[in-house]
Amino acid sequence: MITTVTQKVSWRLKELPAATGLTMAFWRKVVRLKKIRTRKVGSAIVILDSDLREFLNGKETGGET
């Protein structure tokens, strides 16, 4: 049996609480204080999976590009 696993490339802000166990208020504050790098794709604000992992490992990337 072959199982396919898909890894997310980016996350929308509203997905982060369920994925990390941290509150939406926490994520809004982190984004507002630019402690994690965000990107604007159309009208959506997204966080790359690599940036999320760095942030969760204690490395703040900061800013919006």
C-alpha positions as CSV (number, residue, x, y, z in Angstrom):
1,M,0.0,0.0,0.0
2,I,1.4,3.4,-1.0
3,T,0.6,6.4,1.2
4,T,1.0,9.9,0.0
5,V,1.8,12.7,2.5
6,T,1.4,16.3,1.4
7,Q,3.4,18.9,3.3
8,K,1.9,22.4,3.5
9,V,4.0,25.1,1.9
10,S,2.3,28.1,3.5
11,W,-0.3,28.8,6.3
12,R,-3.0,31.4,6.5
13,L,-3.3,33.1,9.9
14,K,-6.6,31.4,10.7
15,E,-5.0,27.9,10.3
16,L,-2.2,28.5,12.9
17,P,-4.2,28.0,16.1
18,A,-5.3,24.5,15.2
19,A,-1.9,23.6,13.8
20,T,0.2,24.9,16.7
21,G,-2.2,25.0,19.7
22,L,-1.4,28.7,20.2
23,T,-4.3,31.2,20.2
24,M,-5.4,33.5,17.4
25,A,-4.7,36.5,19.7
26,F,-1.1,35.2,20.1
27,W,-0.6,34.9,16.3
28,R,-2.1,38.3,15.6
29,K,0.3,39.9,18.1
30,V,3.3,38.1,16.6
31,V,2.3,39.3,13.2
32,R,1.6,42.9,14.4
33,L,5.0,43.0,16.2
34,K,6.7,41.6,13.0
35,K,8.2,38.7,14.9
36,I,7.5,36.4,12.0
37,R,7.9,37.0,8.3
38,T,4.6,37.2,6.4
39,R,3.8,37.5,2.7
40,K,0.8,39.0,1.0
41,V,-0.7,36.8,-1.7
42,G,-3.6,38.6,-3.2
43,S,-5.7,39.7,-0.2
44,A,-4.4,36.8,1.9
45,I,-1.6,37.1,4.5
46,V,0.4,33.8,4.5
47,I,3.4,32.5,6.5
48,L,5.7,30.1,4.7
49,D,6.1,26.7,6.5
50,S,9.8,27.3,6.7
51,D,9.3,30.6,8.5
52,L,6.8,29.1,10.9
53,R,9.2,26.3,11.8
54,E,12.0,28.8,12.4
55,F,9.8,30.9,14.6
56,L,8.7,27.9,16.6
57,N,12.3,26.8,17.0
58,G,13.1,30.2,18.5
59,K,14.5,32.1,15.5
60,E,12.4,35.2,14.7
61,T,12.6,36.1,11.0
62,G,10.6,39.3,11.2
63,G,9.0,41.6,8.6
64,E,6.7,41.4,5.6
65,T,7.9,41.0,2.1
